[in-house]
Every structure is written in structure tokens, then in C-alpha cells.
Amino acid sequence: MVQNFDFSNEIECGVEVYHDGDGILGEGQLTFGGGSFVCIQLDFDSNFIASQKELPILKARTKEGRHFTLFNCEIDDRLLYARFIVCGDVKADISEFHVKYAELSDWFLHGQYITGELGESVSWNNPSPQLSITIKMADQDFSLKTETFSSLTKRGEDHVIHEHTRFVFERACGVFSVDELREKSLELSTLLSLLTATPVSIANVWVRSGVGYPIPTYFSAFKKIGEGSSSGAYWLSCLTQRYSLDDKWQSIFERFYASDYRKTSWVRLAGMQRYEGFWEFKILGYVSLLDEYVSNYAKIANQKVTKSENEKVTRFKKQIKLLKNPLDKDQIEDVESLIESIFVTSRELTFREKYDYAKNLTDENIRRVINLTDDDFSLIKRIRDKIAHGAAPELADTSYRELHIIIEKIALLMTYWAHSDLGFSPSDFAASLKHTHNRLQ
């Protein structure tokens, strides 16, 4: 069994594939890790026989005796794909799972330090408080806690203390499916990315099936990108510091899981933090994300615009009041209502109108700090529309640097809206922005 497995690593080994009920099905080359899919390239001379194309669980083992359990398998010609792989022989039921996120322990454990005399005794001062969250909603029922795992290693004359934070998902009654394992790991990655305003990547996942120790597992996910800070201190690059959240975690999680924007705007905003490609697509991504958010914002508030009635409708309303046999007041109101229902229709707000609506309800001091002007919006929208329709954007009146700054303003505004949705006040956000080395600052 593999004792530890980092998501950024890649494993390749020869295995024989078997099913507990059908015995050995064939042999092939297993590869997984590094963000790629779990795949077994079946040998051409392997007589692989399976009763169906999709199989919930298969097992694999190497000649050295390492065992793997593959979940949600699908066979396509000589390729066998799996959505999840556990580095051990386990059953389908997952009683709990642990997630470690790359670099995040530096942020979560920041502030604690060691005191004492070497050779006598040492102890931690100002230890970071652990999380203990319970979520009970119509579609969510689980608990989440954090645990700090420590180890001491002797390397020649040196002693190295290692410690990291794991987020542990548990369920009092029932078990987790493998799909929930991936979904909840990535949702927590989204929330942590919003809070820190950095792309938080999964480093390790362990599952516990029944009794025994948690076992490493893997599924395809975002690759770790970049370093948090050139100084090596990741916590410096985080927008919100952990100590400011210590009394807010339960509320933050409740608001996150109840949010109308969790599965749309916020997961995409966290995803855009990772973007490192062509500048045109970055503009297309961020401006389209802004469009999607303000559209949902206006829809939830039931904001619509009614067309002004045309000249003929206005004249008609005047003429019915001048009839030789005049209608009474109620009859006139009935006729006018009928006219409006047929000839005067409502329309959806434009992107600009929806953006203005959301902007005008945003704290004035925050708007002043971000300073995304009307001219900025008009320019970046025009560029986005050109790109979306496959036309070359005209940059005669602007520069790449100016466009980059506008996009960073949009990213900052979207991040503020996300923090507001999670329950942070404008002063909370302003304080976070003041005391960080985050790129948005």
C-alpha cells in the first residue's frame, strides 16, 4: 500500500486488474497523478473480459503486492478509465475523508511559535484554534473539523519538525459516496480560494473505509500553480488572515452552502484565479463572469425595465377619454390595462443596467477604493464583445497595461462581492485589503 501520495506526483506501474466476483480480468499499465485521469492501458495480448462497459468498482495489484481500488470505471476499447483510485484494498463505503491543501498550512498555522530550551523542553505558544463545523441543510448533512499532524525527523545533526493541517469530513449517520468526496474537496477549495484570494490546490486526500488508518486516494483535479510569495511565506499573499476568521467559521460555511452563487459565480471566480493564458481570453473570462454575476443578482431582485409606450398607444389612451358616449373611470382603467398588456411589454435589463444596479448597491467607500470607472467598464465591455464575436480588438486608444489594470479591478470587485455574500462587512474587507501583500492589493 502507498503510505502517502501527493496529487502533483505521477505514478506508473504494471498491474493486473481483477474483480472480487469475477477474478482476474486482464493486465495493463496503470497511470495517475499530476492532474491527469486515472487510466489503465490494457496489454494487447491481455484477454480482458468484462460483463459490461461501466463497472462501479475494480481492483488492481502490482507484482510487488501493492493494491489499488478503482471507482466508477469505464472501459473503452483497450483503455480502462476510473474517476477515483484508492491506494489500497478498500470497500465502497467511506466513513470519513481528510484533505490537505497545498501551502495552506502556512496560513492556517500562522501565529503559533515555539518556546523553551533545546535539550530540555519545548512547547507551542499561541496555537491555532481548530475548526469544528456542522452543516445541516436540505441537501447538506456533514461535519468538518481540522486536525494538525506533526512529526519529528532527525537528519544528521538536524532535527526537522513537520506539521500540516488536514480538513476532516465526517458524517454522524451514513457514509460518503466517492462523488461527494470529490465535490466537497473542491467546494472547500473554492471557499478557501475566495477567503485567501489565491488559487488553493488539493495536495493530498485520504479516505477511511470502516476501521483502520486513512488511506491515500486520488482523482483528477486542478494542478498546483506558482508559489504564494517570493519570500516563501504563503500567508503574506493571502487576502484574509486566519486569525480574523476564528469566531466566524460556522457562519461563513452556512452562508457559503446557502449561497445562490456558490455553484455558478464563486466556483468560476476561484477558477479564474488560476488563469495564466492569453490576455484576450482572460478579458473574456472575467467580463463574462461579471456579466453572469450581475445577471443573477438582478434576477434574484426581480429587476426588469418596462418599455415606454409608443406615440400611437399614448394617443389611443387620450382618444378613449373623448368618446361621445364616455366610459366610466373603471372602464377606462380596464381598457388601458388591456392596451398595456398587449402593446407595452417588459424587457430584460442590459448588461450595463444590471452592472449599474449591483454597483449602486455596493458600499460607496469600497467603490471608491476599487475605482472601476464608467469609462473603464465601457472600454472593457467593448473589448470583450469584440473578442466574443471573433473580431480583433482595437487598441489604438488604450494599452495592454490599462486593460490588465481594469481586469484586476473587476477581480477585486468580484472578490468583495464574494466576501459580502459570506457575511463580511465593508470595513472587514477594507481591513483585509490594507494588511496583505495579495496581488489584488
HUPE-V509137 format. One line per field, one symbol per residue. psi: psi as a letter, one per 40 degrees, with the letter a starting at -180 (. if undefined). A space follows every 10 residues. Layout:
psi = ???
//
This chain:
psi = hhdihhdeih hhihihhihd deahdaiahh iiifeiihih hiidehghhi eidhhdhiii iideehiihh igihhhbehh iidihhgihi adhhdiiihh hhedddddeh diihiahhec iiihifihii igihhhadeh giihiiihhi ihhhgbeihh hhiihihhhi hdhaiiiddd dddddddddd dddddefihh ihdihiihhb iaiihiiiih ihihhaidid eegdddehdh iddeedeedd ddddddeehe edecdddddd dddeheahdd dddddddddd dddddddddd efhihhihii ddddddddde eeidgiiidd dddddddddd ddehiiiiii ddddddddde eihddddddd fhiddddddd ddddddddee ihhhfdeaid dddddddddd dddddddddd deeiiddddd ddddfieidd .
//
